[in-house]
């Protein structure tokens, strides 16, 4: 007859401990953290605007979907986006397709589908239409000038472009002299940026004698700093400006950078731009 082996209390305890540590040593795969949606990208686009006597460009900042191809996204917005400025309109035909964009040594080469040749806006509109594309693309620091192709090349119809302004002399460079609206825009700091002292401010202005005033205030209106700057050109020209604001930062919170010009007639603050910032 076989003898039954009765486990001792110590043996049972050892077995239970081994089972416990074995369970603890099993590492469960952690739940993957949900990915935060990427913020929308902000791009500057240039549309045409016609008044009773004048035809000029307007600059607008639009939000586009997050993308690695932000240069292409800006050009797509120029083709398909909806202008917000009253009287502004798109010059590129809506069925225009972007066949390719190559950027090399500061030159962006844009290849359009043949539908781009269907625009019909007159000689002045054609010149500004080309400039609207160039200005939109040269908003990106890696693009200094722009060349155009149509269906991969330039036949005689493409060289004539929209009928009056040709593509015979390329590339085209940035030119803001016909951008009349807005009178002032700020390129730095970006909206909602966290700022510190000294705050470097850059932008563009088309104002009387080129003089712009700058003010940094808290969300409740308390003034932290003010100064003025002179753009590189005064109205009717447009010029770049830059300034530095030194201030004592508050302990957190939000505020605004205000940029404007002062009317020589009544001292009122005109064309004010308010950029929200964080401290």
C-alpha positions as CSV (number, residue, x, y, z in Angstrom):
1,X,0.0,0.0,0.0
2,X,1.3,3.4,-1.0
3,X,1.8,5.9,1.8
4,X,0.0,9.3,1.5
5,X,2.2,12.3,1.9
6,X,0.5,14.9,3.9
7,X,2.1,18.4,3.2
8,X,3.3,20.3,6.2
9,X,2.1,23.7,7.1
10,X,5.5,25.1,6.1
11,X,5.3,23.5,2.7
12,X,1.9,24.9,2.1
13,X,3.1,28.4,3.1
14,X,6.0,28.1,0.7
15,X,3.8,27.1,-2.2
16,X,1.4,30.0,-1.5
17,X,4.3,32.5,-1.4
18,X,5.6,31.2,-4.7
19,X,2.2,31.5,-6.3
20,X,1.9,35.0,-5.0
21,X,5.3,36.2,-6.2
22,X,4.7,34.6,-9.6
23,X,1.4,36.5,-10.0
24,X,3.1,39.7,-9.0
25,X,5.9,39.2,-11.5
26,X,3.5,39.1,-14.4
27,X,3.5,42.6,-15.9
28,X,0.3,43.6,-17.6
29,X,0.7,45.8,-20.6
30,X,-0.4,49.3,-19.7
31,X,-3.4,50.8,-21.4
32,X,-2.2,53.1,-24.2
33,X,-2.8,56.8,-23.4
34,X,-5.3,58.4,-25.7
35,X,-3.5,60.7,-28.2
36,X,-4.3,64.3,-27.8
37,X,-5.6,65.9,-31.0
38,X,-3.0,68.1,-32.6
39,X,-3.8,71.8,-32.6
40,X,-4.9,73.5,-35.9
41,X,-2.2,75.2,-37.9
42,X,-2.4,78.9,-38.6
43,X,-1.5,80.1,-42.1
44,X,-1.5,83.5,-43.7
45,X,-3.2,83.8,-47.1
46,X,-3.6,86.7,-49.4
47,X,-6.8,87.4,-51.3
48,X,-7.8,90.1,-53.7
49,X,-10.3,92.9,-52.9
50,X,-12.0,95.3,-55.2
51,X,-13.6,98.6,-54.2
52,X,-15.2,101.2,-56.4
53,X,-11.9,102.4,-57.6
54,X,-9.2,100.2,-56.3
55,X,-8.0,96.6,-56.5
56,X,-5.5,95.4,-53.9
57,X,-4.5,92.5,-51.6
58,X,-5.7,91.6,-48.2
59,X,-4.0,89.3,-45.7
60,X,-6.0,86.9,-43.6
61,X,-4.9,84.3,-41.0
62,X,-6.8,81.0,-41.3
63,X,-6.8,77.8,-39.3
64,X,-6.1,74.6,-41.2
65,X,-6.1,71.0,-40.2
66,X,-2.9,69.7,-38.5
67,X,-0.5,68.5,-41.2
68,X,3.2,68.0,-41.9
69,X,2.7,69.6,-45.4
70,X,1.8,73.0,-44.1
71,X,3.0,74.9,-47.2
72,X,0.7,72.8,-49.4
73,X,-2.1,73.3,-46.8
74,X,-1.7,77.1,-47.1
75,X,-1.9,77.0,-50.9
76,X,-5.0,74.7,-50.7
77,X,-6.6,77.2,-48.4
78,X,-5.9,80.0,-50.9
79,X,-7.7,78.0,-53.5
80,X,-10.6,76.7,-51.5
81,X,-10.8,78.8,-48.4
82,X,-13.5,81.4,-47.8
83,X,-12.3,85.0,-47.5
84,X,-13.6,86.8,-44.4
85,X,-12.8,90.4,-45.4
86,X,-15.9,92.1,-46.9
87,X,-15.3,92.4,-50.7
88,X,-12.4,90.0,-50.8
89,X,-12.4,87.1,-53.3
90,X,-10.3,84.2,-54.6
91,X,-8.5,84.4,-57.9
92,X,-7.6,80.8,-58.4
93,X,-10.3,78.6,-60.1
94,X,-11.7,76.2,-57.5
95,X,-11.0,73.1,-59.6
96,X,-7.3,73.9,-59.7
97,X,-5.2,71.0,-58.4
98,X,-1.8,71.2,-56.9
99,X,0.3,68.6,-58.7
100,X,3.4,69.2,-56.6
101,X,5.4,71.6,-54.5
102,X,9.2,71.4,-54.3
103,X,11.4,73.6,-52.2
104,X,15.1,73.8,-52.8
105,X,17.6,76.5,-51.8
106,X,14.8,78.9,-50.9
107,X,12.8,78.5,-54.2
108,X,9.4,76.9,-54.2
109,X,8.4,75.4,-57.5
110,X,4.6,74.9,-57.7
111,X,3.1,72.6,-60.4
112,X,-0.6,73.4,-61.0
113,X,-3.1,71.5,-63.1
114,X,-4.2,73.1,-66.3
115,X,-7.4,74.4,-64.7
116,X,-5.4,77.2,-63.2
117,X,-5.3,78.9,-66.6
118,X,-9.1,79.5,-66.5
119,X,-8.9,82.6,-64.2
120,X,-10.3,85.8,-65.9
121,X,-9.7,88.9,-63.7
122,X,-8.1,91.4,-66.1
123,X,-4.5,92.5,-66.2
124,X,-4.4,94.1,-62.8
125,X,-6.1,91.1,-61.2
126,X,-3.6,88.8,-62.9
127,X,-0.6,90.6,-61.5
128,X,-2.1,90.6,-58.0
129,X,-3.3,87.0,-58.4
130,X,0.3,85.9,-58.9
131,X,1.5,88.0,-56.0
132,X,-1.2,86.5,-53.8
133,X,0.3,83.1,-54.3
134,X,3.8,84.3,-53.9
135,X,3.1,86.2,-50.7
136,X,1.2,83.2,-49.2
137,X,4.1,80.9,-49.8
138,X,6.8,83.3,-48.7
139,X,5.2,83.6,-45.3
140,X,7.2,80.4,-44.6
141,X,10.9,81.2,-43.8
142,X,12.2,78.4,-46.0
143,X,10.6,80.0,-49.1
144,X,12.2,83.2,-50.5
145,X,10.9,83.1,-54.1
146,X,8.4,81.1,-56.2
147,X,8.4,79.5,-59.7
148,X,5.3,78.1,-61.5
149,X,4.8,75.1,-63.7
150,X,1.6,73.9,-65.4
151,X,1.2,70.2,-65.9
152,X,4.9,69.8,-65.3
153,X,6.1,72.3,-67.8
154,X,5.5,75.7,-69.5
155,X,4.0,75.6,-73.0
156,X,3.1,78.9,-74.7
157,X,-0.4,78.9,-73.2
158,X,1.0,78.5,-69.7
159,X,3.7,81.1,-70.3
160,X,1.0,83.6,-71.1
161,X,-0.6,82.6,-67.7
162,X,-3.9,84.4,-67.5
163,X,-3.6,86.4,-70.7
164,X,-1.7,89.6,-69.8
165,X,0.9,88.7,-67.1
166,X,3.2,86.0,-68.3
167,X,5.5,83.5,-66.6
168,X,8.4,84.4,-68.9
169,X,10.5,86.0,-66.1
170,X,10.6,83.7,-63.0
171,X,11.0,83.3,-60.1
172,X,8.7,85.8,-58.3
173,X,9.6,87.4,-55.0
174,X,7.6,88.7,-52.1
175,X,6.0,92.1,-52.4
176,X,3.7,93.6,-49.9
177,X,3.3,97.1,-51.4
178,X,-0.2,96.3,-52.7
179,X,-1.4,94.7,-49.4
180,X,-3.7,97.4,-48.0
181,X,-5.6,95.4,-45.4
182,X,-5.2,95.0,-42.5
183,X,-3.3,98.2,-41.8
184,X,-1.3,96.4,-39.1
185,X,-0.5,92.8,-38.3
186,X,1.8,91.2,-35.8
187,X,4.1,88.2,-36.7
188,X,5.7,87.8,-33.3
189,X,4.7,86.9,-30.6
190,X,2.2,84.3,-31.8
191,X,-1.3,84.4,-30.2
192,X,-1.5,82.6,-26.9
193,X,2.3,82.5,-26.6
194,X,3.9,82.6,-23.2
195,X,5.9,85.8,-23.0
196,X,8.7,87.1,-20.8
197,X,10.7,90.3,-20.5
198,X,12.1,91.7,-22.7
199,X,9.3,90.9,-25.3
200,X,10.4,91.1,-28.9
201,X,7.6,92.3,-31.2
202,X,7.7,92.2,-35.0
203,X,5.1,93.0,-37.6
204,X,4.0,95.0,-40.6
205,X,2.2,98.3,-40.9
206,X,0.7,100.7,-43.4
207,X,0.1,103.7,-41.3
208,X,0.7,107.5,-41.2
209,X,4.5,108.2,-41.1
210,X,5.0,104.6,-40.3
211,X,4.6,105.2,-36.5
212,X,3.1,102.4,-34.5
213,X,2.4,102.3,-30.8
214,X,2.7,99.2,-28.6
215,X,1.2,98.4,-25.2
216,X,1.3,95.3,-23.0
217,X,-1.6,95.0,-20.6
218,X,-3.0,92.3,-18.3
219,X,-6.4,90.7,-18.8
220,X,-8.0,93.2,-16.5
221,X,-6.4,96.2,-18.3
222,X,-3.4,97.0,-16.1
223,X,-0.6,98.4,-18.2
224,X,2.7,96.7,-17.9
225,X,4.7,98.5,-20.6
226,X,4.4,100.7,-23.7
227,X,6.6,102.0,-26.4
228,X,6.5,103.0,-30.1
229,X,8.3,102.0,-33.3
230,X,8.7,103.3,-36.8
231,X,8.1,101.0,-39.7
232,X,10.5,100.9,-42.7
233,X,7.9,102.8,-44.8
234,X,4.9,105.0,-44.1
235,X,1.5,105.0,-45.8
236,X,0.7,104.7,-48.6
237,X,3.7,102.3,-48.5
238,X,4.0,99.4,-46.2
239,X,6.9,98.6,-43.9
240,X,8.2,96.2,-41.3
241,X,8.5,97.2,-37.7
242,X,10.1,95.8,-34.6
243,X,10.2,96.8,-30.9
244,X,11.2,95.6,-27.5
245,X,9.0,95.8,-24.4
246,X,10.6,95.5,-21.0
247,X,8.2,94.7,-18.2
248,X,7.8,93.1,-14.7
249,X,5.9,89.9,-15.4
250,X,2.8,89.3,-13.3
251,X,2.4,85.9,-11.5
252,X,0.7,84.0,-14.2
253,X,-2.5,85.0,-15.9
254,X,-3.3,86.3,-19.4
255,X,-3.0,89.6,-21.2
256,X,-2.8,91.4,-24.5
257,X,-0.2,93.0,-26.7
258,X,-1.9,96.0,-28.3
259,X,-0.5,97.5,-31.5
260,X,-2.1,100.6,-33.1
261,X,-1.4,104.0,-34.6
262,X,-2.7,107.4,-33.3
263,X,-4.8,109.7,-35.4
264,X,-3.1,113.1,-35.9
265,X,-6.5,114.6,-36.1
266,X,-8.1,113.6,-32.8
267,X,-5.6,111.4,-31.0
268,X,-7.8,108.3,-31.3
269,X,-6.2,104.8,-31.5
270,X,-6.8,103.3,-35.0
271,X,-6.5,99.9,-36.5
272,X,-5.7,98.3,-33.1
273,X,-4.5,94.7,-33.1
274,X,-4.8,92.8,-29.8
275,X,-2.7,89.6,-29.5
276,X,-3.6,87.4,-26.6
277,X,-0.6,86.3,-24.6
278,X,0.1,84.3,-21.4
279,X,2.5,85.2,-18.6
